[in-house]
Amino acid sequence: MSKIEYDGPILEIENLSISFFTRLREIPAVMDFSVTVQPGEAVGLVGESGCGKSTVALGVMQDLGVNGRIVGGSIKFKGRDLNKMSDEELRDIRGNEIAMIYQEPMASLNPAMKIGKQLMEVPIIHEGVTNEEAYARALEVVTDVKLPDPERILKSYPHQLSGGQQQRIVIAMALMSKPALLILDEPTTALDVTVEAAVVDLVKDLGKKYGTSMLFISHNLGLVLETCDRICVMYSGEAVETGSIEDVFDKMRHPYTQALFRSIPLPGADKNARPLVAIPGNFPLPHERPNGCNFGPRCDYFDEGRCNAADIAMSEIAGDDRHSSRCLKFAEIDWDAPIQAAKQFE
């Protein structure tokens, strides 16, 4: 299939809501979520486990399973609504225009097939190239992901490679058709720290080489800081703050972003000058979210009768580059004030 030519944003997610349906109830997993990825841009999606990051990615891939459903909003890829595409159109786009790298590399590789054959399948199926051309391209991408002796690697089975090598092969497979959008769902979770750093550098370099836009899903703020141009912070199914890396890291305008940054060690930070502070309270269950602001019960700045009165929409922050916050009080809070423990949990 030929690539879709389009001059606008690669990915536009607008007011997306995704729910999972059980016998008892509808469970909203993602609500009123919006993000835009421009050509060549890397956007980081961060938040605690269970906040809906991976659900957004599966929504983009239209792979929500039998009980998952998009109940509101739209996901547009190069201007076309993915939710309105036929199964055949989606098959053409997956792996060809949109590729996804999952958390566990072994789950993405067929243990009974040699690496070379698995890589060659991608351009043969999507572009109809010859075996010789597919092999040459596989050799090229394995070299690009900095694996030694690429010819031996192509003749190997997955179990003959280490976890770090398998993850590089999965990255190579995702790049075989030079996709316009690459979704990375916690790609370094199963790797040790040294291999993790190498894989992150590799993703950055390959993104620039292939001009691929990236949606980088992680709970590791340090990785997002090093890899991405923009960031979207999620909490309990909602985007609570979006903006450029510089704006969100230096001028955060949501209490959850502030609490998240205070609770996680960042690269180069002085642990004595900046002590870590745990976020009080617990993450709400999807069917037990509070009224108004989802972060309200854990927030140092919570205002009874105001923050829990009604649903809160994203508000743009004047003067910044596409910087928005889902907080009614962002203009009133002194963001440079010393850290104070939340009294309601003492």
C-alpha positions as CSV (number, residue, x, y, z in Angstrom):
1,M,0.0,0.0,0.0
2,S,1.3,3.5,-0.8
3,K,1.8,6.0,2.0
4,I,-0.9,8.6,2.6
5,E,0.3,12.1,1.7
6,Y,-0.7,14.8,4.2
7,D,0.7,18.1,5.3
8,G,-1.0,18.5,8.7
9,P,-0.5,16.8,12.1
10,I,0.3,13.1,12.0
11,L,-2.0,12.3,14.9
12,E,-4.9,14.3,16.3
13,I,-6.7,12.9,19.3
14,E,-9.7,15.1,20.3
15,N,-11.9,14.7,23.4
16,L,-11.3,10.9,23.3
17,S,-13.3,8.8,25.8
18,I,-12.7,5.0,26.0
19,S,-14.8,2.6,28.2
20,F,-14.6,-1.1,29.0
21,F,-17.9,-2.9,29.5
22,T,-18.5,-5.7,32.0
23,R,-21.7,-7.5,33.0
24,L,-22.1,-5.1,35.9
25,R,-21.2,-1.7,34.5
26,E,-19.4,0.6,32.1
27,I,-15.9,1.4,33.3
28,P,-14.6,4.6,31.9
29,A,-10.8,4.2,31.3
30,V,-10.0,7.4,29.3
31,M,-12.1,10.6,29.4
32,D,-12.0,13.8,27.4
33,F,-8.4,13.2,26.3
34,S,-6.7,15.3,23.6
35,V,-3.2,15.4,22.2
36,T,-1.6,16.3,18.9
37,V,1.6,14.9,17.3
38,Q,3.2,17.0,14.6
39,P,5.4,15.6,11.8
40,G,8.8,14.6,13.3
41,E,7.7,15.4,16.8
42,A,8.1,13.1,19.9
43,V,5.4,13.4,22.5
44,G,5.8,11.8,25.9
45,L,2.7,10.4,27.7
46,V,3.4,10.0,31.4
47,G,1.5,9.1,34.6
48,E,1.1,6.4,37.2
49,S,0.2,2.8,36.3
50,G,-3.5,2.5,35.6
51,C,-3.9,6.1,34.4
52,G,-4.9,5.1,30.9
53,K,-1.7,5.6,28.9
54,S,-1.6,2.2,27.3
55,T,-5.4,2.4,26.7
56,V,-4.8,5.5,24.6
57,A,-2.2,3.7,22.5
58,L,-4.5,0.7,22.0
59,G,-7.2,3.1,20.9
60,V,-4.9,4.5,18.3
61,M,-4.2,1.0,17.1
62,Q,-7.9,0.2,17.2
63,D,-7.1,-2.8,19.3
64,L,-9.3,-2.5,22.4
65,G,-10.5,-6.1,22.5
66,V,-14.1,-7.3,22.6
67,N,-15.2,-5.3,25.7
68,G,-13.4,-2.0,24.9
69,R,-15.0,0.7,23.0
70,I,-14.4,4.4,21.9
71,V,-17.5,6.1,23.3
72,G,-16.7,9.7,22.4
73,G,-14.3,11.9,20.5
74,S,-12.1,11.1,17.6
75,I,-8.6,9.8,16.6
76,K,-7.4,11.2,13.3
77,F,-4.2,9.9,11.6
78,K,-3.1,12.2,8.8
79,G,-6.6,13.8,8.8
80,R,-8.5,10.5,8.5
81,D,-10.7,9.2,11.4
82,L,-9.3,5.8,12.4
83,N,-12.6,4.8,14.1
84,K,-14.4,5.1,10.8
85,M,-12.0,2.9,8.8
86,S,-12.8,-0.6,7.6
87,D,-10.8,-3.6,8.9
88,E,-9.0,-3.8,5.6
89,E,-7.9,-0.1,5.7
90,L,-6.7,-0.6,9.3
91,R,-4.7,-3.7,8.3
92,D,-3.0,-1.6,5.6
93,I,-2.1,1.2,8.1
94,R,-0.9,-1.0,11.0
95,G,2.8,-1.8,10.6
96,N,3.0,0.3,7.4
97,E,2.0,3.8,8.6
98,I,1.6,3.2,12.3
99,A,3.9,0.9,14.3
100,M,3.8,0.0,18.0
101,I,6.5,-1.4,20.3
102,Y,5.1,-3.2,23.3
103,Q,6.5,-3.6,26.8
104,E,7.7,-7.2,26.5
105,P,9.8,-7.9,23.4
106,M,9.4,-11.7,23.6
107,A,5.6,-11.3,23.2
108,S,6.2,-9.5,19.9
109,L,8.5,-12.2,18.4
110,N,7.5,-15.6,17.0
111,P,9.7,-18.1,18.9
112,A,9.4,-20.6,16.0
113,M,10.6,-18.2,13.2
114,K,14.1,-16.9,12.5
115,I,14.6,-13.2,13.0
116,G,15.3,-12.5,9.3
117,K,12.0,-14.1,8.2
118,Q,10.0,-12.1,10.7
119,L,11.6,-8.8,9.7
120,M,11.2,-9.5,6.0
121,E,7.5,-10.2,6.3
122,V,6.7,-6.5,7.0
123,P,7.7,-5.0,3.6
124,I,6.7,-8.1,1.7
125,I,3.1,-7.9,3.1
126,H,2.7,-4.2,3.1
127,E,4.7,-3.1,0.0
128,G,4.9,-6.3,-2.1
129,V,8.7,-6.1,-2.4
130,T,10.9,-9.1,-3.5
131,N,12.6,-11.4,-1.0
132,E,16.0,-10.0,-2.0
133,E,14.9,-6.4,-1.4
134,A,13.2,-7.4,1.9
135,Y,16.4,-9.1,3.1
136,A,18.6,-6.1,2.2
137,R,16.2,-3.8,4.1
138,A,16.3,-6.2,7.1
139,L,20.1,-6.2,7.1
140,E,20.0,-2.4,6.9
141,V,17.7,-1.9,9.9
142,V,19.5,-4.5,12.0
143,T,22.7,-2.5,11.3
144,D,20.9,0.7,12.2
145,V,19.9,-0.6,15.6
146,K,23.6,-1.3,16.3
147,L,23.5,-5.1,16.6
148,P,26.9,-6.7,15.9
149,D,27.1,-9.3,13.1
150,P,23.7,-8.6,11.6
151,E,23.8,-11.6,9.2
152,R,24.2,-14.0,12.2
153,I,21.3,-12.1,14.0
154,L,19.0,-12.6,11.0
155,K,19.7,-16.4,11.0
156,S,19.0,-16.6,14.8
157,Y,15.8,-17.5,16.7
158,P,14.5,-15.1,19.4
159,H,15.6,-17.4,22.3
160,Q,19.2,-17.1,21.1
161,L,19.2,-13.3,21.7
162,S,19.4,-11.4,25.0
163,G,16.5,-9.2,26.2
164,G,18.3,-6.1,25.0
165,Q,18.9,-7.6,21.6
166,Q,15.3,-8.7,21.3
167,Q,14.1,-5.2,22.1
168,R,16.4,-3.8,19.4
169,I,14.9,-6.3,16.9
170,V,11.4,-5.2,17.8
171,I,12.4,-1.6,17.2
172,A,14.0,-2.7,13.9
173,M,10.7,-4.5,12.9
174,A,8.7,-1.4,13.7
175,L,10.9,0.7,11.5
176,M,11.0,-1.7,8.5
177,S,8.3,0.2,6.6
178,K,9.5,3.6,7.8
179,P,6.2,4.4,9.6
180,A,4.9,8.0,10.0
181,L,4.0,7.3,13.6
182,L,5.8,5.0,16.1
183,I,4.1,4.3,19.4
184,L,6.4,3.1,22.2
185,D,4.6,1.6,25.2
186,E,7.1,1.4,28.1
187,P,9.8,0.0,25.7
188,T,12.5,-0.2,28.4
189,T,10.5,-1.8,31.3
190,A,12.1,-5.2,31.1
191,L,15.7,-3.9,30.5
192,D,18.4,-3.1,33.0
193,V,19.6,0.5,33.4
194,T,22.7,0.3,31.1
195,V,20.7,-1.4,28.2
196,E,17.8,1.0,28.9
197,A,20.0,4.1,28.3
198,A,21.4,2.6,25.0
199,V,17.9,1.8,23.7
200,V,16.7,5.4,24.5
201,D,19.6,6.9,22.6
202,L,18.9,4.5,19.8
203,V,15.2,5.6,19.6
204,K,16.2,9.2,19.5
205,D,18.7,8.7,16.7
206,L,16.4,6.6,14.6
207,G,13.5,9.0,15.1
208,K,15.7,11.7,13.6
209,K,17.1,9.5,10.8
210,Y,13.7,8.3,9.6
211,G,11.7,11.5,10.4
212,T,9.3,9.4,12.4
213,S,6.8,11.0,14.8
214,M,6.7,9.3,18.2
215,L,4.2,8.8,21.0
216,F,6.4,7.7,23.9
217,I,4.5,6.1,26.8
218,S,6.4,5.9,30.1
219,H,6.2,6.5,33.8
220,N,9.9,7.4,33.8
221,L,10.1,11.2,33.6
222,G,13.9,11.1,33.1
223,L,13.5,9.1,29.8
224,V,10.8,11.5,28.6
225,L,13.0,14.5,29.4
226,E,15.8,13.1,27.3
227,T,13.7,11.7,24.4
228,C,10.7,14.0,23.8
229,D,9.8,17.5,22.5
230,R,6.5,17.7,24.2
231,I,4.8,16.0,27.2
232,C,1.3,15.1,28.2
233,V,0.7,14.2,31.9
234,M,-2.2,11.8,32.6
235,Y,-4.0,11.1,35.9
236,S,-7.0,8.8,36.3
237,G,-8.0,8.7,32.7
238,E,-7.6,12.4,31.9
239,A,-4.8,14.6,30.5
240,V,-4.1,17.1,33.3
241,E,-1.3,19.1,31.7
242,T,0.2,19.3,28.2
243,G,3.0,21.4,26.8
244,S,6.5,21.6,25.6
245,I,9.1,19.8,27.8
246,E,10.5,23.2,28.8
247,D,7.2,24.7,29.8
248,V,5.9,21.7,31.8
249,F,9.2,21.0,33.6
250,D,10.1,24.6,34.3
251,K,6.6,26.1,34.6
252,M,4.3,23.3,35.7
253,R,0.7,24.4,36.2
254,H,-1.1,21.5,37.7
255,P,-0.9,20.2,41.2
256,Y,-0.5,16.5,40.1
257,T,2.4,17.4,37.8
258,Q,4.1,19.2,40.7
259,A,3.4,16.3,43.1
260,L,4.7,13.7,40.5
261,F,7.9,15.6,39.9
262,R,8.5,16.0,43.7
263,S,8.0,12.2,44.2
264,I,10.4,11.0,41.5
265,P,14.2,11.5,41.3
266,L,15.2,13.3,38.2
267,P,18.6,13.1,36.3
268,G,21.2,15.5,37.9
269,A,19.0,16.6,40.8
270,D,20.6,17.1,44.2
271,K,18.8,14.7,46.6
272,N,19.8,16.8,49.6
273,A,18.6,20.1,48.2
274,R,15.5,18.5,46.7
275,P,14.1,15.8,49.0
276,L,11.5,13.4,47.6
277,V,8.0,13.8,48.8
278,A,5.4,11.0,48.4
279,I,2.0,11.9,47.0
280,P,-0.6,11.4,49.8
281,G,-3.7,9.2,49.5
282,N,-4.5,6.6,46.9
283,F,-5.2,6.5,43.2
284,P,-9.0,6.3,42.6
285,L,-10.6,3.2,41.1
286,P,-12.1,3.9,37.6
287,H,-15.7,3.5,38.9
288,E,-15.1,5.4,42.1
289,R,-13.7,8.7,40.8
290,P,-14.6,11.8,42.8
291,N,-16.8,14.7,41.5
292,G,-15.0,17.5,39.7
293,C,-11.2,17.2,39.8
294,N,-10.0,13.6,40.0
295,F,-6.9,14.6,41.9
296,G,-8.9,16.7,44.4
297,P,-8.8,14.3,47.4
298,R,-5.0,14.1,47.1
299,C,-4.4,17.8,46.3
300,D,-2.7,20.4,48.6
301,Y,-4.7,23.2,47.0
302,F,-8.1,21.5,47.0
303,D,-11.0,24.0,47.4
304,E,-14.2,22.4,48.7
305,G,-17.3,23.4,46.7
306,R,-15.2,24.7,43.9
307,C,-12.8,22.0,42.8
308,N,-15.5,19.3,43.2
309,A,-18.5,21.2,41.8
310,A,-18.4,20.1,38.2
311,D,-16.2,18.5,35.5
312,I,-13.1,20.6,34.7
313,A,-12.0,21.3,31.2
314,M,-8.4,21.9,29.9
315,S,-7.5,25.7,29.9
316,E,-4.8,27.2,27.8
317,I,-1.9,29.0,29.6
318,A,-1.3,32.4,27.9
319,G,2.1,33.1,26.5
320,D,3.3,29.4,26.3
321,D,3.6,27.0,23.4
322,R,0.3,24.9,23.4
323,H,0.5,24.7,27.2
324,S,-2.7,23.7,28.9
325,S,-3.8,22.6,32.4
326,R,-6.9,20.9,33.8
327,C,-6.9,23.1,37.0
328,L,-9.3,25.9,38.0
329,K,-6.7,27.5,40.3
330,F,-3.5,27.3,38.2
331,A,-3.3,31.2,38.0
332,E,-3.8,31.5,41.8
333,I,-1.2,29.0,43.1
334,D,2.3,30.1,44.1
335,W,4.2,27.3,42.2
336,D,7.6,28.4,43.7
337,A,6.4,28.1,47.3
338,P,8.3,25.7,49.6
339,I,7.0,22.1,49.8
340,Q,4.2,21.6,52.4
341,A,2.8,18.3,53.4
342,A,-0.9,17.8,52.8
343,K,-2.6,18.4,56.2
344,Q,-5.8,16.3,55.5
345,F,-3.7,13.1,55.5
346,E,-1.7,13.8,58.6
